[in-house]
């Protein structure tokens, strides 16, 4: 009988591993299918309509590679801030921040917030530096290829694709497991439906479509986040900020956290919170720097919009995990052993917490069925924004870095856009398969969060040094990330075996091995890069980037001219201009306003003996005034980055890391500021973008209004 019982338990555990964690059914399968399919097609229709309006009334045509991949480098400050904010507001920052706050207390949401903030500030600086060094790049991999050639390009291409595919698939996996867990909806069906609508509008609209959908996602998600925060906080079972504090203190004995000061949820002195925060910082930094989607957003912005847009988003994002995670996580602790909680009288299992069920259970208890529907919408917003950015990034790599470089070097602009469309569809199918495979391998969001830094961190420093250190050699750039990954992997698995005596999904899901492995993956490439660069020293001339860009754009001009004989500046693809980049003529530069780089068609192509311009004759295509402005913005970006790190890592949290439990007054003030920050974020990334883009909105609206009147008039006639 005991053997039968043991076999049944083993079968149950195996069933959990291959199907995800099935929690309590909070919404019917029909509602789950209806929401996923309906929201997918609704957003697809809205974005395709917006793309159509852009093409007809704003002369923004996504059938060119410049528009498809980098939005003609014309995105303004407001839309940049909204898109960057949306890109960082993954499902981690909402659902899993609440789960980790439930586990370790209110220190987690703070460390989560500051981890997001500094990454955005860093990308602002790197984005401006890339504009100065390589002004017409489409992907970060182009920069690698220009400096290190084919070998370095392939190594970093593999790392970028692995990072991008793994990051995107893990988000889809998390969302699908949550949907399966609370609705019973088929896991594979949910995995397929999440990216379905995204494929359509991304393939048609390109990067500008993702900017637009990012804005819509941001607006809807922020409204829901503020709604959840206030609705949960003001419920009678919680009783506002004072009531929340009293209830958490009342159940403190039952919610003892061993690694916190006096086991309290209301202290910043939490060992596990800091360990989790550090692992998260490494992992998310890797997802940002090694994901070409975030570089593309900086390439797509106007010169004067990059730093302000990114830094507005850096400030705004802080309040999301801080406010929402604190309220939902602590409210769950306060009510999880009361009759209104869905699992009562049973306690939550570790697997339910790791799968992220804290937030939907709490919303179900305090808001009801309508809250679960709203939770589905919030999940959809977070997931599809991630998928859309990932699709554009991977399509750019496959079309520009792989197809154009190694398969068809003479590919025209028109051909590149077609390949990009196919790459979007291929990527959607591929990440769906990866997400299903991860699920059946027993992975959940916590394990993925621990593994991500190991696989993605090794390329961060070598990529940064590519733009910032002229002494890094090709050998160092190629070998250091590979050696860094092997170092991090060895440390992770070795320490997991040391602590548990075995290497499996459970032992590798412990926090200390993951932290040690992340440190090894991140820092060891710096040591390898410096040592290998000193082996055979070499100084790179930054003008080489410009010289290679000039050559490649002139080849594109020549190839496009062959496709459309008799047309010097326009192709036969619908009369669209072909980018012509060479040496900027004085007339072209004089006509451009300060702070706005000349577009490709303003730059006159020239031919040079041997195909390469002598370095002494290389002129920066942006001109001295724009370069001066860029260097000014670069200084501002680095100052802001240093300020953010100093304040959020040291001056703010360190004085609180002591033997101190928040008093009621301090807790009330702390949480009030966090909630006010959410409203600040709404004005910064929803209201301000509308104001910033008011002229384009008005122009498009007038066009639609006039076309509607003309249509009605023709019908009457």
N, C-alpha and C positions, 0 to 999 in steps of 0.2 A: 504493500500500500504506500509506503514511504517513497519507493522508487517511482511509482506512478505519479505521486504528488510532485516529486522533484522534476520529473520529465515535463509535467504540465507547467511548472514554473519556468523551466528552461524555454519551453515553447512560447510562453507569454513574453519572456524577455526578448526572444528572437523576433517575435511578431512586432514588438515595439521598435526594434532596431530597423526592421525593413519597411515599416509603414509610418514611422514618426510616432510621436506621443499623442495618443488619443485622450484628450481631456473630456470635460463635460460638454455636451451638445448645447450650445447657447443660441444657435440659429439653425433653421432648417437647411437642408441641402439645396432645395429649390431657391431659397433666398440667396444662398452663396453663389450659385450659378448665375442667377439673374443679375446680381450686383457686378460680378466680374465681367460678364458679357456686356451688360448694359453700359457700365462705366467705360469699358474699353471702346465700344463703338461711339459713345457720346463724345469722348475726348478726341477720338480720331476724326469725327465729323467737324468738331470745332476747329481743330488745328488745320485740317485740310482747307477749310473755308478761309482761315486767316492767311494761309500760304497763298491761296488764290487771290485774295485782296492785295497782298504784298506784291504779287507778280503784276497784277493789272494796274494798280493805282500808285504803287510806291517804287516801281521799276526794280524790284528785288527778285531776280530770277535764280532759282535753285538748280537750274539745269547746267550751270557752270561749276567747275570744281572749286573755284574760289568761294562761291556762295555756298555750295553744299558743305564744304569742309570747314571754312573759317568765316562764313557769313560776310564776305567782302571786307572783313576787318573794320566793320562800321558800327558795332554794337555800342550803345551809349552807357553812361554810368548806372542809371536806374535799372535797366534790363540786365546789365552785368551783375549788379548786386543781387537781384532776384534769382538769376540763374545759378550763381555761385552758392547762394544760401540754399537753394533747392538741392544742388548737387551734394552738399554736405549733410542735408537732413535725411539721412538714410533711415531705414527702419530701426537701426541700432539706437539712434538718438531719441526715439520715442518709446517703442515697446520695450527694448532691452535695458534702457536706462532705468525704467521703473522696476524691472526684475532685479537688477543689481542693487538698487537702492533698498529693495525689500531684503536682500541677502545681507548687505553690509552697512546700511544706514545712509544718512544724508551726506556723508563725505563723497560718495560715489558720483551723484549728479554734478557736484562742483568740479571734480577732477575730469569728468566726461566733458563738461563745457569748456574748460580751459584747454583741453586737448584739441578740440575743434578749432578754437580761436587762433592759436598760434600757427596751425597748418595753413589756414587761409592767408594770414599775414605773410608767411614765408613764400607762398605761391605768388603773392603780389610782387614781391621783390624779384623772384626768379622769372616771372612773366615779363617784367620790364627789362631785365638783363637780357632775356632772349630777344626782345624787340631791338635792343641795341646791337647785339652780336649777330643775329640772324633774322633780319627784319621781315623776310617773306617766307619763313618756315610754315609748314602746315602741321607737322607733328614733331614731337621731341626726338623721334628716331631719325628724322632728316639731319638733325644737328650731329647726332652720333655718326651717321654715315659720312658726312662731310669731313669730320675730324679723324675718324679711325678706319674708314674704309669698310669693305665688305664683311670682314670677320667680326669687327666690333658691332656693325649694324645688325648682323644676324643674331649675335649673342643678346643684344639688348631688345631686339624684336621678340625673341622667344620669351624673355623676362617680362616685357610689356604685355604680351598676349596672355601668358600664364597668369599674371597679376590681374589683368582686366577680366579674363574669363572666370577666374576663380572668385574674384570679388563680386562680380555680377551674379554668377550662379549661386553663390552663397546667400545673396539677398533674396533671390527667387526661392531658394530652398527654405529659407526662414519664413517667408510669407506663405508658401504652400503648406509648410508644416503647421503654421498657425491656423490657416483656413481649414485644413484637414482636422486639426485638433478640436476646433470649436464648432464645426458644422458637420463633420463626417463626410464632407465632399471628397470625392476621389482625389488622391494626392497628385497623380499624374495629370489628371484633367486640369487641376488648379495650376500646375506648373506650365502647362501649355497655354492656358488662357491668359495668364498674367502678361506675357509679352506680345500677345497676338495683335491687339490694336496698336501697340507701339510701333510694330514693324511697318504698318501702313503709312502713318504720318511721318515717321523718320525716313523711310525710303524715298518718299516724295519731297518732303520739305527740307531735309538735311539739318545742319547745325542750327540755322535760324529757327526752324520748327521746334527744336529742343529748347531754345531760349524761350520761345513763346509758351510751350507747354510747361516749362519750369516755372514761369510766372503764374500760370493758372494753378499748378500744383501747390506752389507756395501760398497763394492766396487762400485756397480752400483748406489746406493743411493747417495754416496758422489760425484760421477761424475755429477749426475743430480743436486744436490744441488749447486755445484759450477757453473754449467752451468746456472741454473735459476738466481742465484745471479748476475753473470756478464752480462748475456743477458739482464735482466731487467734494470740493472744499466746503461748500455751503449746504451740503446734505445734512439732514438732522442727525444721521448716524455718525457724522464727523464733527459737526458743530463749529465750523470756521477754524481759523488759525489757533485760537485758544483751546477750542475743543479738541483739535487734532493733537496738540501738544499734551493735553491732559490725558487723552486716551492712550497715546503711545507710552507715556510715563506709567499709566495704570497697569499696562500689560508688560512692563519692562522685564519682570522676572521670567515671563514665559517666552520672551524674545531676546534672550541673552546671546550676544555675539562674542565668542571667545577671544577674538583678536582685537576687539575694540576696548577703549578705556572703560572700565567697570561694566563691560558688556553692553554698553548703551548704543542705541541707534542714533542718538542725538549728540554725537561727538565727531570732531574732525580727526581725532587720534584713532585711526583705523588702519591697521597694517594691511589687511586684505584689500581695502579700498585703494590704497596707494599702489599696491602691486597690480591690481586690475587696471588702475588708471595708467600706469606706465606701459603695460602690455598694450592697452588700447591706443596710447599715443604712438608707439612704434608701428602698430598695425595700420592705423589710419593714415599716418604719415607716409607709409609705403603705398597705400592705396591712392594717395593723392599724387605724390611725386612720380611714381612709376606708372601712373595711368595717364595716357596721352590725352584723355578727355579733358582733364583739368588744364593741361597746357593749351589745348585747342581753344578753350574759353578765353584764355589770356591773349592768344593770337588773334581771336575774333574781335577784340575790343578796340575802340579808338585809343590813340596814344594817351589822351587826357582822361580816359575812363578806367584804365586798368587798375591803378592803385586806389583811387577813391571807391570804385565799385567793389573791389575785393575787400577793402578795409571796412566798408559799411557792412558787408556780409559778415566779416570777422567779429564785429561788435554785436551784430544782431543775433547771430547764432548762439551766443552765450546763454541767453535766457531760456532756450528751448529745453535742453536736457536738465538744466538747473531747476527751472520751475516745475515742469511737468513731471520729471522723475522724482523730485522731492515729494510733491503732493500725492501722486499715485502710489509710490512705493511705501510711504509712511501710512497712508490711509489703508492700504492693504494689510499692513501689520496691525493696525488698530482694530480692524473688523474681521480678520480672517478666521477667528474662532467664535464668531457670532452667527446666529441663525440666518442672517440675510446673505451670508457669503455662499456662493454656489457649492463649495466643497464641504460645507458643514454637515456632520460633525467631524469629518476627516480633515487632517491637515494636508497641506500641499506637499507633493513629493519633489525630490531634487530634480527629477527629469521634467516635471511640469514647470518648475521655476526656470531651468535652463532653456526650455523651449519658449519661454516668454509669455506664459499664460497669466501672469500677475495682472497686467493691464486689462485684458478682456474680462477676467473674473471680477475685478474691482468695478469696472464700468457696468457690468451686468447687475452687480449687487446694488449699486448706487444710482444708476440711471435707467436701467431696464433694457428691453428689447430695442428701443429706438437708439440707445447708446451703442449697442453692438453693431447696428447698421452703420452708424457714424464711424465706428472703429474700423469697419471694413473699408469705408471710403478713405480714411486716413492711411490705412495700409496700402491701398491702391495708389494713392498720391506718392507715397514714399517709394514704392517699388517701381512704378513706371518711370519716374524721373531718373532713377538709377539705370534702368534698362535702356532708356533712350540715349543717355549720354554714352553708355558703354557701346551701344550699337554704332554711333557715329565714330567713336574712337577706333573701334576694331575695323570698321569699314575703311577708315582712312589708312590704317596700317596695311590692310590687305590690298587696297587699291594703289595707294601712293608708294608705300615702302616695299611691298612685295611685287605686285603686278607691274607697276611702272618701272621699277628698278631692275628686276630680274627676269620677268616674263616678256614684256613688250615695252622696251625703252622708248619706242617711237609712238606710244599711245597718245592719241589726241585728247583734248579736254573732254570732248563729247564721250569718248570711250571710257575715260576714267570715271565719269559720273555713272555710266551704266554698270561698270564693275562695282562701284560703291553701292549701288542699289542691290546688286546680287549679294554683296558681302553682308549687307544688313540682314537679309533673309537667312543666309547661311549661319550668321552669328546667332540669330534667334533660335534656330534649330539646335545648334551646337550647345549653347548654354542651357537650353532646356534638358538636353540629354545629360549634361554634367550635373545639373541640380538633382535629377532623378537618381543618378549614380551615387552622389554624395548621401542622399537619403537612405538608399538601400545599403550603403556602407556603414550606417549607424551614426553619421555626423549630425551634430546640432549646432546652434549658433555659438555656444560657449566654446566648443572644441574648435570650430572654425576661427573664432576670435583669437585663440591661442596659436593656431597653426599659421595664420596669415602673416604675422611678422617674420616668421622663419623663411618663408618662401619669397616674400616680396621686399624685405628690407635690404638685401645685399647690393642692389643697384642704386640706392638713394645717393650715397656719397660719391661714387664714381660719376653718376650723371650730373650732380651738382658741380663737381670739379671740372667736368667737360666745359662748362660755361664760365667757371670762375678761376681755374688754375691752369696756366699755360704750360706747366711742366709735366702734367700727367701724360704719360706715353701710351701708345696703342697697346703695348703688352700689359701695362697696368690696368687699363680700362677693360680689357678683355678678360684677364685672369682674376682680378680682385673680386668681382661679384660672384664668380663661380666658386672661388675659394671661400668667400664669405658665407655663401649658402651652405657649403659642406661643413664649415665650422659651426654655424648656428644649428644645423640639423644634428650634428654629433653631440653638441652640448645639450640640446633639448632631449634627445633620446637617452643620452648617458645619464643625465640627472633624473629623468623619469624612472629609469631602471634603478638608480641609486636609492630613490625615495620609496619605490614600490616593489622592487625586486622583479618586475615584469614590465614589458613594453606592450601596451594595448591601448584601446580607446579611453579606458578609464584612467590609466596612469599618466597618459599624455594630456589629460584634461585637468591636471593639477597646475596651480598657478606659478609656483616657483620654477619648475622646469621650463615653463613657457617664457617666463621673464628672463631667465639666464640665456635661453636659446635666442630670444629676440635681441638681447644685448650683443651676443656673439655675431648674429647676422648683420646687425647695424654697424657696429664699431670696427669689426675686424677688417672689412674692405678698406677702411682708411689706412690701417697699418700696411696691408698688402699693397695698396696703391702707391704709398710713399716709398716703400722699399723697392718695389719693382721699377718705379720711375727713376730712382737714384741709380739703378743698375746700368741703364743706358740713358743718361739725361738728354732731354730734347726740349726746346722752347717752341711752342706753337705760336704762329703769327695770326692774331685775330682777323686780319684782313683776308685770310684764306676763306673764311666763311662767305664774305661778300663776293670774292672772286668766283667761287664755285656757284653761288646763287646766280650771278650774272650769266655764267656759261649755261647753266641748266635752263634758265628762263629763255635764253636766246635759242636754245635747241627746241624748246616748246614752241616758240614763235615760228621757227623754220618748219617744224613738222606740221603745225597748223596751217601754214601757208601752202604747203604741199597738198593738204586736204582740200583747200579752197583756192585754186589758182586764180590769179587776177585780183585778189583782194588782199591788200597789204595790212589793214588793221582790223578787218572783220572776217570772221569765218562764215561758212555757209550754214551754220547751225542756227537757223532762225535769226540771222543778223546780229548775233551776240558778239561782243568784242572779245578778242583773244588777248590774254595778258602778254604784254611786251615789257620785259625788264632788262635793262642794260645799265648804261650810265645816265644818270639823271641830267637832263638838259637844264640850263639856267632858267629858261622860260617856264619849264614845267614846275620847277621849285618855287619860282617867284609867285606863281599863280596859286600856290597852296597856302592855306592859312596856317599860322603857327599852331603846332599841336596836332595837326592832321597830316599824316604821311601821304605822299603822292600815290595815286592808284597806279596799278601796273600799266595802264594804257597811257599814262603821262610820261613814261620813261622810254627813251629812244634806244632801240637795239643797235649794236655795232658788232662787227666781226674783227677777230684778232688772229694773228698768225699763231698757228698751233692750238687755237681754241681757248687759250688762257690769256687774260690781261695781266701785264706785269704788275706786281704788287704796288709799286710806287705810283701807278696810275689809278689805282682803285679809289673810287670816291663812294662814300656812303649814300645810298639812294634817298635817304630821308632828308638830307640837307643839314647844314649846321644849326639852324634855329630849332628844328625838331629834335635833333640830337641833344642840344643844350637842355631842352625841356625834359627829354627822357632821362638824362642824367640827374636832373633836379628831382624828378619823381622817384628815381632809384634811391637817392639819399633819403627821401621821405619814407619810402617803403622799408628800408633797413632800420631807420629810427623807430618807426612804428612797431616793427617786429621785435626789436630789442625792448621797447616799452611794454609790449604785451607779455613777453616772456618774464620780464622782471616783476611785473605786477601780479600776473595770474599764477606764476610758479613760486614766487618768493614772498613778496611784500604782503599779499593778501592771505594765502593759506598757512604759511609757516608759523606766524604768531598764534594761530589757532590749533596747531599740532602740539597740544600739551594736555595735561590732566584737567580737562574741562568738559563739562556737559552743558549744552546750551540751556540758558534760562528761558523762561517763557517769553520775556521781553525780547531777548536777542533772537530767539527762534522766529518770533512774529515779524521782527524787522527783516531778518534774513530772507524769509519766504516772501514777504511783501515786495521786497526789491526784485526778487526773482520773477514774480508775476508781473510787476510793472515793466520788467525787461521784455516780456513777451509782447506787450502792447507797443513798446519802442520798436521791436522787430517788425511788427505789422506795418507801422508807419514807414519804416526804413526800406522794406523790400516789397511792399504792396502799394502803398499810397504814393511814395516818391517815384517809383518807376512810371506810374500813370502820368504824374505831373511832368517827369522828364521826357516822356514820349508823347506829350500832348499834341505837338505839331504833326507828327506822323499819324496819330490817331485821328486828328481832325481831318487831315488830308484824305486818309482812307475812308472815313465816314462820309465826307462830301462826295467822294467818288461812288460809293455804294448808293448814296441817296440819289445822285444824279442818274445813275444807271437804272435804279428802280423806277424813277419818274419816266425815263425814256421807255422802259419796258411797258409800263402801264399805258402811256400815250399810244404806243404802237398797238396794244391790245384793243384800245378804244377805237382807234382808226380802222 
